[in-house]
Amino acid sequence: MAPIKTQPGKSRLVEALLETAGDMRRSGLLDAAAHQKITLRHAGTLASAMSEPIEADEIRALRERATMSQAVFARVLNLTSGYVSQLERGTKQASGSTLALLNVIRRKGIDTLL
């Protein structure tokens, strides 16, 4: 198992924690889910997992599956309905916290945010 790279500026303590978690995983003391949770939290790869791009038609499908209008969907995401419309037409690309929330909805469903 290759060592996990940490975000720039991470402390030696975090590096030691990740090394220990890796050793525990290899020895069987830590299951895969617990190891992944530790590494996602401390290695900084959560941002890449949460920022998987979403196409315009998938955003529309997420909203329709939630049986929400663009206005209601926008309110849940703390956006304007015009921005949701632009996302669904593909004239804008979701980024930052909007992209993270859309990925949460994609993986866990709209009820996670309600």
C-alpha positions in Angstrom: 0.0 0.0 0.0 1.5 3.3 -1.0 1.8 6.1 1.6 -1.1 8.6 1.5 -0.1 12.1 0.5 -1.4 14.8 2.8 -2.5 18.3 1.9 0.4 20.9 1.9 0.9 22.3 5.4 -0.4 19.2 7.2 1.2 18.6 10.6 3.5 15.7 11.5 0.8 14.6 13.8 -1.6 14.1 10.9 1.1 12.3 8.9 1.7 10.0 11.8 -2.0 9.3 12.2 -2.3 8.4 8.5 0.7 6.1 8.8 -0.7 4.4 11.8 -4.1 4.0 10.2 -2.4 2.5 7.1 -0.5 0.0 9.4 -3.7 -0.9 11.2 -5.5 -1.5 7.9 -2.7 -3.7 6.6 -2.7 -5.7 9.9 -6.5 -6.2 9.8 -7.2 -4.1 12.9 -9.1 -1.5 10.9 -11.7 -2.3 8.3 -11.7 -0.6 4.9 -14.6 1.8 5.7 -13.0 3.1 8.9 -9.6 3.5 7.1 -11.2 5.4 4.2 -13.1 7.7 6.6 -9.8 8.5 8.4 -7.9 9.1 5.2 -10.7 11.2 3.6 -10.9 13.4 6.7 -7.2 14.0 7.2 -5.6 13.5 3.8 -7.8 16.1 2.1 -9.1 13.9 -0.7 -12.7 14.5 0.4 -12.8 17.6 -1.8 -12.0 15.6 -4.9 -14.7 13.0 -4.0 -17.2 15.8 -3.5 -16.4 17.7 -6.6 -17.2 15.1 -9.3 -18.6 17.1 -12.2 -22.4 16.9 -12.9 -23.9 17.3 -16.4 -26.9 19.6 -16.9 -29.3 16.8 -17.7 -28.3 15.0 -14.5 -29.0 18.1 -12.4 -32.5 18.3 -14.0 -33.0 14.6 -13.3 -32.0 15.1 -9.6 -34.5 18.0 -9.3 -37.3 16.0 -11.0 -36.6 12.9 -8.9 -37.1 15.1 -5.9 -40.4 16.4 -7.4 -39.4 20.0 -6.9 -39.7 23.0 -9.1 -36.6 25.0 -10.0 -37.6 27.6 -7.4 -38.0 25.1 -4.5 -34.8 23.3 -5.5 -32.9 26.6 -5.6 -34.2 27.5 -2.2 -33.0 24.1 -0.7 -29.6 24.7 -2.2 -29.6 28.4 -1.3 -29.3 29.5 -4.9 -31.4 31.6 -7.3 -33.9 29.9 -9.5 -32.2 31.6 -12.5 -28.9 29.9 -11.5 -30.6 26.5 -11.3 -32.1 27.2 -14.7 -28.6 28.0 -16.1 -27.2 24.8 -14.6 -29.9 22.7 -16.1 -29.4 24.3 -19.6 -25.7 23.8 -19.4 -24.8 27.5 -19.7 -23.2 27.4 -16.3 -21.2 24.7 -14.5 -21.7 24.0 -10.9 -18.6 24.5 -8.7 -17.6 24.9 -5.1 -20.3 24.3 -2.5 -23.1 24.0 -5.1 -21.2 21.1 -6.7 -20.6 19.5 -3.3 -24.3 19.7 -2.5 -25.4 18.3 -5.8 -23.0 15.4 -5.3 -24.5 14.8 -1.9 -28.0 14.7 -3.5 -26.7 12.4 -6.2 -25.3 9.9 -3.6 -27.7 10.2 -0.7 -30.9 11.8 -2.0 -32.6 15.2 -1.4 -33.8 14.1 2.0 -30.3 14.5 3.3 -30.6 18.2 3.0 -34.2 18.6 4.2 
